[in-house]
Amino acid sequence: MQVEQLSTASGAVMQGPLLITPQVFGDERGFFFESWNQRRFDAAVGTPTTFVQDNHSRSSCGVLRGLHYQLEPEPQGKLVRCTSGTIFDVAVDMRRPSPTFGQWVAAELSAGNQQQLWVPVGFAHGFLTLSESAEVLYKASGFWSKACERSLRWNDPEVAIAWPLAPLGIREPLLAVKDAAAPTLAQALAAGEVFA
């Protein structure tokens, strides 16, 4: 297993999210890899992590899910992987004291590269489907809670995520109603809906 820290658009290394590349054993029969190992994961992130929920979504090309996060008392870290198709997966730092607050990192996850993105507590998470369809599986360290769930506007100019929409031939992604109406980072900060 190879673990890599990601850099923001400004070049700053963001503490927290990690891109994980498993060791894949392949031959003419196909491939095998260990998609989850508690000991190796805990060593990679530096702290014991317990996952309590697994989620699975299927999305069409141009669908953008997110950016979602959960506040206390039920925050969620997510270990995300794409098992079919390709996604542009994003984490936004929502930790107010962090030097990278409001900045983002991204990785292209696909069934082909088998990479995973660890999005720890304190980050908003979302993804854009780049292929005809994509299936995404993720492990969550907290249970889903409607009372704790928050969203961040996908196209907030202050965050300025470089979503790869042009290669898809679209100007706007397909969004859930709640994601289209999500607050900006400034609005979330004013409402105290960030991590202290």
N, C-alpha and C positions, 0 to 999 in steps of 0.2 A: 504494500500500500504506500503510495506517494502522497504527501500532504503539502499544499502550497498556499501561502497567504496571497491575497489579491490586492491590487492597487487601485486607487480611485482615479478618476479622469485627470486630476491634478498631479498624479504620481505618488501620492501619499500611500503608504502601506496601511491598510485598515486592519486593526486588531479585532479579531472575533471570527468573521466568516472564513471558511477554509474550503479550498477545492481539493477533493479527495479522488485520487485515481487508483482503482484497485489493480492488483496484479492479475492479469487475465491469462489463462492457460488455454491455448487454442491449437487445434490441428484440423485435419480433413473432416473430422466428425462433428466439429462445432467448437464450443468453448465452455469453460467453467471458470467462475470466479466467486470469491467470498464477498457477498454484498453487505454483510454486517458481521462485525466481530466486536463484542463489548470491550474486551481488554485493549484491542488496538485502537478503537475509537476513543476511549477514555484517555489513553496515552497521547493520542494526537491532539485532543482538545485541552488536555491538562487538568481535567476534573471529571469525576464520575458523573455520568449522565444517565438518567432513567427515561425511557420512552414509554408513554402510556397509551398511545393511539397511533394507528396507521391509517393514512388516507390515500385514496386513489381517485384521480380525475382523468377524464378524456376530454380533449378540446379540439375544435376545428382550427384550421389555419386562420391566423389573424385574431384569435381570441386572446385577450389579455386578462389574466386573473390577478387581482391585487390592486394595490399593495396593502397587505394585511399584517396586522400585529395584534397581540393581546397584552393588556396591562395587568398589573397585580389585581387580585390574588391568583390569577391563572395565566401567567405568561407562558409563551411557547417558544421553544427552540425547534427548528425543523431540519431534518436531514433529507434533502430532496434529490431524487434521481428520475430520469426520463427512461422508460422502458420500451417506448415505441415512438418513433419520430424524433423531432428536435425542438428544443425550446431555448429562448433567451431568458435566463434566470437571473433575477436581480435582488440584492439586499441593500436596504437604505438604513444608515445609522440613525437611530432615534434616541440615542443616549445623550442627553443634554450636556453632561460634563466632558464628553469625548472630543478630542481634537478633530475628529472627522464627522461630527454631528451634521446631519443633513446631506452627507455625501453618499455615493453609491458605488457598488462594485457589481460586476456581472460575469457570468460564464455561460457558454453555450453547452448545454447538456443534451446528450442524445443517446439513443439505443446503441449507436456505433461506438461512441467513446466511453460509455459506461461510467462516466464521472458523476460524482455527487457533490452537492454544495451544502455545507453546514452553515445554517443561518441561526446563530444563537439568540437567546433572549436579548431584547433591546434593539432588534432590527425589524423593519417592515420588509415583507417578502412578496414578490409577484413574478409572473412570467408571461412571455408572449410566445404563442405557438408559431413556429417558423415552417413546419412541414404541413402536409395535407391534413394530418391529425397528429396528436401526441397523447400518450398516456404517461401521467406523472404519479409517482408513488412517493409519499414522504412520511417519515416517522416524526411524531410530535412529542415534546417533553411535557406538555400540559394538555389537559382536556379542553376541547372547544367550549367557549363560554360566550354566549351572546352579550352578557353584561360587560365583559372585559374586552371584547373584540372591537378593534378600531381599523380604519382604513386611511390611507394617504393617497392624495390625487396622483394618478399615474403620470400626468403631464405638467406637474407643478414646475413653473419656470425657475424657481429658486433651486430645486433639486436638479433639474435639467438632465434627466435620464436620456441617453442617446438610443432610444428604442429603434431597432432596425425595421422600420415600417416601409421605407422606399423599396427595398428588394422584394417585398411582398406585393408591391403595387397598390398600397393603400395609404390613406392619410390619417385615418382614425381606426383604432382596433375595435373589435367587438367586445363590449363591456357589460357586466351586470349593472343593473340600475344603481345599486348601492356604491359600486366602484366609480361610476360616472359622476356621482354626487359627493364623492369623498372630499374632505377638507384638505387644504394646502398645509405645508409644514408650518407656516406662520400661524395659521388658524389652530392647528393641533398644539403648538407651543403656547399660544394665548389661552387655550382651554385647559392647559396643564395635562394634555394627553400625550406626553413623551415620558421617557424614562429618566428619573432624577439621578 
